[in-house]
Amino acid sequence: MTTKDTIDLGEFRFESGESIPSLEVAYETYGEFTGDNAVLVCHALTGSSHVARRPDAGDQTAGQARAWWGDVVGAGKAIDTTEYYVVCANVPGSCYGTTGPASTNPETGEPYGTDFPPVTVGDWTRAQRQLLDALGVGRLHAVVGGSVGGMNVLDWLRRYPDDVGRAAAIAAASRLDAQCLALDTVARRAITSDPNWNGGHYYGGPEPEDGLARARQIGHIMYLSKASMARKFGRRSAGRETVREQPPDPAAAFFPYREVESYLDYQAEKFTDRFDANSYLYMTRAMDDFDLSAGYESDADALAAFEGELLALSFTGDWHFTVEQSEALAEACRSAGVDVAHHVVESDHGHDAFLVEPEKVGPPLADLLEAGLAGRSITDTADEEDEPEEFAPVHASLFSE
């Protein structure tokens, strides 16, 4: 059983104190709700509610060509939709069906643009809680998310600790480090410096596609590791048949158009066709703003009321959200008396590993949902004697060598 729908939650007040008269939330559900089997999946930065494949939708939903986690969520998959009632909601500020900057302001009849209120991860969590209330879902069997979706998971644990039994924060952290904050800043400046941005009120006119393209290219570099880029592209030329539409400067025509350039240009072109520049600004600011300890004495204090189980899952080649950051989260849980396991996955795919290596992500998730942290694929590497070798240094950074 699958459902694709939009619900109007009515007036919504954001953490900024501003409000809008109507918040519509786009969501999809998979499976049948039996009262205690609900699993909330939180999407990453540019994801949507379309987390699993939908035969009735031809797998073309919410502007995305395919389900963003279709190899992990579905019938017979790690998050098995024949056993669990899976809910995934597009978050406020995005552009895949939930109210955001591109949506029409009912008070003016025009798109909100940058008049849309600032959005936080906490606003996402509160909107999800209201959606689940409307669906008749109380306590969640589990909440799962990767990247900023993992931050969304952590916010659930501090905001609604009694509403979650098990949780998985995948390739996530308690907060962004300074390097990632800096890169996000440059990405946003690329958008706001585009001559077509027009203060965010570009709807109905030329859009800031060049700025959004550059922002996405910066993002893609962040999501890959040094090793994966060397393997995928090296220094190879893209070939005689692959030519830039127009060299960026006269001298560029003399030099080879490399595979890595071609890849970044291709990804940027695809992205500008499906995503809104203002939403990129809003979503990255929400991610940058998140700090698990905000309003508390520490991360441990923020998580102390959670009595369920948390799986922190990290990847050795990920320099966006590092193994060390997941271990720091796990240590905060241990200090707070929260049941936790930190599962480290050997991978050189970088941050994208949680999306492109379902065979490594799926087993620990399936075991968490079925048996909790006692699941056979889940190990807490911090308890192993060879602990120092388990945690990769941040040498995989594209900018550290």
C-alpha positions as CSV (number, residue, x, y, z in Angstrom):
1,M,0.0,0.0,0.0
2,T,1.4,3.4,-1.0
3,T,0.1,6.9,-0.6
4,K,1.3,10.1,-2.2
5,D,-0.5,13.2,-0.8
6,T,-0.3,16.7,0.5
7,I,-1.8,17.8,3.8
8,D,-2.6,21.3,5.0
9,L,-1.4,21.8,8.6
10,G,-3.0,25.2,8.8
11,E,-1.1,28.2,10.3
12,F,2.5,27.4,11.2
13,R,4.7,29.4,13.4
14,F,8.4,29.0,12.7
15,E,11.1,29.0,15.4
16,S,12.0,32.5,14.1
17,G,8.7,33.7,15.5
18,E,7.3,34.4,12.0
19,S,4.3,32.5,10.7
20,I,2.5,31.6,7.5
21,P,-1.3,31.1,7.2
22,S,-1.0,27.7,5.7
23,L,1.7,25.0,5.7
24,E,1.2,22.3,3.1
25,V,3.3,19.2,3.6
26,A,3.9,16.7,0.7
27,Y,4.4,13.2,2.0
28,E,4.5,9.6,0.9
29,T,3.6,6.5,2.9
30,Y,4.4,2.8,2.2
31,G,3.0,-0.3,3.8
32,E,0.2,-0.7,6.3
33,F,0.1,0.9,9.7
34,T,-0.6,-1.6,12.5
35,G,-0.2,0.7,15.4
36,D,3.5,0.1,16.4
37,N,5.4,-0.3,13.1
38,A,5.8,3.3,11.9
39,V,9.2,4.3,10.6
40,L,9.9,8.0,9.7
41,V,12.6,8.5,7.1
42,C,14.1,12.0,7.0
43,H,15.5,13.1,3.6
44,A,18.8,14.9,3.0
45,L,19.4,18.4,1.6
46,T,17.9,18.1,-1.8
47,G,15.8,15.0,-1.3
48,S,12.0,14.7,-1.4
49,S,9.2,12.6,0.1
50,H,9.8,10.1,-2.8
51,V,12.0,7.7,-0.8
52,A,10.9,4.4,-2.3
53,R,9.8,3.2,-5.7
54,R,6.2,3.6,-6.5
55,P,4.8,1.5,-9.4
56,D,1.7,3.7,-9.6
57,A,3.9,6.8,-10.2
58,G,6.2,5.3,-12.7
59,D,9.0,6.2,-10.3
60,Q,8.8,9.8,-11.4
61,T,7.8,11.8,-8.4
62,A,8.4,15.2,-7.0
63,G,10.8,16.3,-9.7
64,Q,13.2,13.5,-9.1
65,A,13.9,10.9,-11.7
66,R,13.9,8.0,-9.2
67,A,13.4,7.3,-5.6
68,W,16.3,8.6,-3.7
69,W,16.6,5.5,-1.4
70,G,14.9,2.9,-3.5
71,D,17.6,0.3,-2.8
72,V,17.1,0.6,1.0
73,V,13.4,1.2,1.4
74,G,10.8,-1.1,-0.2
75,A,9.3,-4.6,-0.2
76,G,12.0,-7.0,0.9
77,K,14.6,-4.2,1.4
78,A,16.3,-3.2,4.6
79,I,13.5,-1.0,5.6
80,D,10.9,-3.5,4.5
81,T,7.6,-1.9,3.5
82,T,5.8,-5.2,3.9
83,E,6.6,-5.1,7.7
84,Y,6.8,-1.4,8.4
85,Y,4.6,1.7,7.8
86,V,7.2,4.1,6.3
87,V,6.5,7.8,6.2
88,C,8.7,10.3,4.4
89,A,7.7,14.0,4.3
90,N,9.2,16.8,2.3
91,V,10.4,19.5,4.7
92,P,9.3,23.2,4.9
93,G,11.5,25.4,2.8
94,S,12.1,22.8,0.1
95,C,10.5,22.8,-3.4
96,Y,9.1,19.3,-3.7
97,G,5.5,19.9,-2.7
98,T,5.9,21.3,0.8
99,T,5.4,25.1,1.2
100,G,8.6,27.0,0.6
101,P,10.0,30.1,-1.1
102,A,8.6,29.1,-4.5
103,S,5.1,28.6,-3.1
104,T,2.3,31.2,-3.5
105,N,1.8,33.5,-0.5
106,P,-2.1,33.4,-0.1
107,E,-2.0,36.9,1.2
108,T,-0.3,38.4,-1.9
109,G,-1.0,35.9,-4.7
110,E,2.7,36.0,-5.5
111,P,5.5,33.5,-4.7
112,Y,7.0,34.1,-1.2
113,G,10.6,34.3,-2.5
114,T,12.8,35.5,0.3
115,D,9.8,36.8,2.2
116,F,9.4,33.2,3.4
117,P,10.3,32.9,7.1
118,P,13.7,31.5,8.0
119,V,13.6,27.7,8.4
120,T,15.4,25.5,11.0
121,V,15.8,21.8,11.4
122,G,13.5,22.1,14.4
123,D,10.8,23.5,12.1
124,W,11.1,20.3,10.0
125,T,10.8,18.1,13.1
126,R,7.7,20.0,14.4
127,A,6.0,19.8,10.9
128,Q,6.7,16.0,10.8
129,R,5.2,15.6,14.3
130,Q,2.1,17.4,13.2
131,L,1.9,15.3,10.0
132,L,2.2,12.1,12.0
133,D,-0.5,13.3,14.4
134,A,-2.8,13.8,11.4
135,L,-2.0,10.3,10.2
136,G,-2.8,8.8,13.5
137,V,0.8,7.9,14.3
138,G,1.9,8.4,17.9
139,R,5.1,6.7,19.0
140,L,7.5,5.8,16.2
141,H,9.1,2.4,16.0
142,A,12.1,4.2,14.5
143,V,13.3,7.4,12.9
144,V,16.0,7.2,10.3
145,G,17.9,9.7,8.2
146,G,21.2,10.5,6.5
147,S,23.3,13.7,6.2
148,V,21.1,16.7,7.3
149,G,18.3,14.1,7.6
150,G,20.5,12.6,10.4
151,M,20.5,15.9,12.1
152,N,16.7,15.8,11.8
153,V,16.8,12.5,13.5
154,L,18.9,13.9,16.4
155,D,16.4,16.8,16.8
156,W,13.6,14.2,17.2
157,L,15.5,12.6,20.0
158,R,16.0,15.9,22.0
159,R,12.6,17.4,21.1
160,Y,10.3,14.3,21.3
161,P,12.4,11.7,23.2
162,D,9.3,9.7,24.3
163,D,8.0,9.4,20.7
164,V,10.9,7.3,19.3
165,G,11.9,3.7,20.1
166,R,14.9,3.4,17.8
167,A,16.9,5.8,15.7
168,A,19.6,5.8,13.1
169,A,21.7,8.9,12.3
170,I,23.7,8.0,9.1
171,A,26.6,10.1,7.9
172,A,25.5,12.8,10.2
173,A,26.9,14.9,13.1
174,S,25.8,17.1,16.0
175,R,26.8,20.2,14.0
176,L,28.8,21.2,11.0
177,D,32.5,22.0,11.3
178,A,34.0,25.3,10.1
179,Q,35.2,24.0,6.8
180,C,31.7,22.8,5.7
181,L,30.2,26.1,7.0
182,A,32.7,27.9,4.8
183,L,31.9,25.9,1.7
184,D,28.2,26.4,2.2
185,T,28.8,30.1,2.5
186,V,30.6,30.2,-0.8
187,A,27.8,28.1,-2.4
188,R,25.1,30.6,-1.2
189,R,27.2,33.6,-2.4
190,A,27.3,32.0,-5.8
191,I,23.5,32.1,-5.9
192,T,23.0,35.6,-4.4
193,S,25.7,37.0,-6.7
194,D,24.0,35.8,-9.8
195,P,22.6,38.9,-11.6
196,N,19.2,37.1,-12.0
197,W,18.8,36.4,-8.3
198,N,17.0,39.8,-7.8
199,G,16.9,39.6,-4.1
200,G,15.2,36.2,-4.3
201,H,12.2,37.6,-6.2
202,Y,13.1,36.1,-9.6
203,Y,9.9,34.0,-10.2
204,G,8.3,34.9,-13.5
205,G,11.6,36.1,-14.9
206,P,15.1,34.7,-15.6
207,E,16.2,32.5,-12.8
208,P,19.7,32.5,-11.2
209,E,20.6,29.2,-12.9
210,D,24.4,30.0,-13.1
211,G,24.6,30.7,-9.4
212,L,22.6,27.6,-8.5
213,A,24.8,25.5,-10.8
214,R,28.0,26.7,-9.1
215,A,26.5,26.0,-5.7
216,R,25.6,22.5,-6.7
217,Q,29.1,21.9,-8.1
218,I,30.6,22.9,-4.8
219,G,28.2,20.5,-3.1
220,H,29.1,17.6,-5.3
221,I,32.8,18.1,-4.5
222,M,31.9,18.0,-0.8
223,Y,30.0,14.7,-1.3
224,L,32.9,12.9,-3.0
225,S,36.2,11.7,-1.5
226,K,39.7,12.3,-2.9
227,A,40.0,8.6,-3.6
228,S,36.6,8.3,-5.4
229,M,37.3,11.3,-7.6
230,A,40.7,9.9,-8.5
231,R,39.0,6.6,-9.4
232,K,36.1,8.1,-11.3
233,F,37.9,10.9,-13.2
234,G,41.7,11.1,-12.6
235,R,43.1,13.8,-14.9
236,R,41.5,12.3,-18.0
237,S,40.2,14.5,-20.8
238,A,36.6,14.1,-21.5
239,G,37.4,13.2,-25.2
240,R,37.1,14.9,-28.5
241,E,33.4,14.2,-28.7
242,T,32.7,16.0,-25.4
243,V,33.0,19.8,-26.0
244,R,32.0,22.7,-23.8
245,E,29.1,24.7,-25.1
246,Q,31.3,27.7,-24.7
247,P,34.7,27.9,-23.1
248,P,34.6,30.0,-19.9
249,D,37.5,32.1,-21.1
250,P,39.5,32.4,-24.4
251,A,42.5,30.5,-23.0
252,A,40.4,27.6,-21.9
253,A,39.9,26.4,-25.4
254,F,43.7,25.5,-25.6
255,F,43.4,23.2,-22.6
256,P,41.6,19.8,-22.3
257,Y,38.1,19.7,-21.0
258,R,38.5,17.1,-18.3
259,E,36.1,14.4,-17.2
260,V,35.8,15.9,-13.8
261,E,34.7,19.2,-15.4
262,S,32.2,17.4,-17.7
263,Y,30.8,15.6,-14.7
264,L,30.3,18.8,-12.7
265,D,28.7,20.6,-15.6
266,Y,26.4,17.7,-16.2
267,Q,25.3,17.4,-12.6
268,A,24.8,21.2,-12.4
269,E,22.6,21.2,-15.5
270,K,20.4,18.4,-14.2
271,F,20.1,20.1,-10.8
272,T,19.0,23.5,-12.1
273,D,16.2,21.8,-14.0
274,R,14.7,20.3,-10.8
275,F,15.6,22.5,-7.8
276,D,14.8,26.1,-6.7
277,A,17.7,28.4,-5.9
278,N,16.0,30.0,-2.9
279,S,15.2,26.6,-1.4
280,Y,18.9,25.8,-1.7
281,L,19.6,28.9,0.4
282,Y,17.0,28.0,3.0
283,M,18.0,24.3,3.3
284,T,21.7,24.9,3.6
285,R,21.1,27.6,6.2
286,A,18.9,25.2,8.3
287,M,21.7,22.7,8.1
288,D,24.4,25.2,9.1
289,D,22.3,26.5,12.0
290,F,21.7,23.1,13.6
291,D,23.6,22.5,16.8
292,L,22.4,19.6,19.0
293,S,23.6,21.2,22.2
294,A,21.8,24.6,21.5
295,G,19.8,25.4,24.7
296,Y,21.5,22.6,26.6
297,E,24.8,22.3,28.5
298,S,26.1,19.7,26.1
299,D,25.2,17.1,23.5
300,A,24.9,14.6,26.3
301,D,22.4,16.8,28.1
302,A,20.4,17.3,24.9
303,L,20.0,13.5,24.5
304,A,19.6,12.6,28.2
305,A,15.8,12.2,28.1
306,F,15.9,9.7,25.2
307,E,15.4,6.1,26.5
308,G,15.5,4.3,23.2
309,E,18.4,3.1,21.1
310,L,20.6,5.0,18.6
311,L,22.7,3.7,15.8
312,A,25.3,6.1,14.5
313,L,26.6,5.0,11.2
314,S,29.7,6.6,9.5
315,F,31.9,6.1,6.5
316,T,35.7,6.2,6.5
317,G,35.9,8.3,3.3
318,D,33.4,10.9,4.4
319,W,35.0,14.2,5.2
320,H,31.7,16.1,5.1
321,F,30.4,14.3,8.2
322,T,33.4,12.4,9.6
323,V,33.9,9.2,11.5
324,E,35.3,11.3,14.4
325,Q,32.1,13.4,14.5
326,S,29.9,10.2,14.7
327,E,32.1,8.9,17.5
328,A,31.8,12.2,19.4
329,L,28.0,11.8,19.1
330,A,28.2,8.2,20.3
331,E,30.4,9.3,23.3
332,A,27.9,11.9,24.2
333,C,25.2,9.2,24.2
334,R,27.4,7.0,26.5
335,S,27.9,9.9,28.9
336,A,24.1,10.4,29.0
337,G,23.4,6.7,29.5
338,V,21.7,6.4,26.1
339,D,22.1,3.0,24.4
340,V,24.2,3.6,21.3
341,A,26.3,1.8,18.8
342,H,28.7,3.4,16.3
343,H,29.0,1.3,13.2
344,V,31.9,2.4,11.0
345,V,31.7,1.4,7.3
346,E,34.9,1.1,5.3
347,S,34.3,3.1,2.1
348,D,36.1,5.5,-0.2
349,H,32.9,6.9,-1.8
350,G,32.8,9.9,0.5
351,H,29.6,11.4,1.9
352,D,27.6,9.9,-1.0
353,A,28.3,6.4,0.4
354,F,25.0,6.3,2.3
355,L,23.2,6.7,-1.0
356,V,25.3,4.6,-3.3
357,E,26.3,1.7,-1.1
358,P,23.0,0.1,0.0
359,E,24.7,-3.2,0.5
360,K,26.7,-1.7,3.4
361,V,24.0,0.5,4.8
362,G,21.1,-1.9,4.6
363,P,22.1,-4.8,6.9
364,P,22.7,-2.7,10.1
365,L,19.5,-0.8,9.4
366,A,17.5,-3.9,9.0
367,D,18.9,-5.4,12.2
368,L,18.3,-2.2,14.1
369,L,14.6,-2.2,13.1
370,E,14.2,-5.9,13.8
371,A,16.3,-6.5,16.9
372,G,17.6,-3.1,18.1
373,L,21.3,-2.7,18.8
374,A,21.6,-6.4,19.5
375,G,21.3,-7.0,15.7
376,R,24.0,-9.2,14.3
377,S,25.3,-6.6,11.8
378,I,25.7,-3.8,14.4
379,T,28.9,-3.5,16.3
380,D,30.1,-0.7,18.5
381,T,33.6,-0.2,17.2
382,A,34.5,2.0,20.2
383,D,34.5,-1.1,22.4
384,E,37.0,-2.9,20.2
385,E,40.7,-3.2,21.3
386,D,41.9,-1.8,18.0
387,E,39.9,1.4,18.5
388,P,42.7,3.8,17.3
389,E,42.7,2.2,13.8
390,E,38.9,2.2,13.5
391,F,38.6,6.0,13.1
392,A,39.9,7.5,9.9
393,P,41.7,10.8,10.1
394,V,40.3,13.6,7.9
395,H,43.0,12.9,5.3
396,A,40.3,12.3,2.7
397,S,39.6,16.0,2.5
398,L,40.0,17.4,-1.0
399,F,41.8,20.4,0.5
400,S,44.1,18.8,3.0
401,E,46.8,17.4,0.6
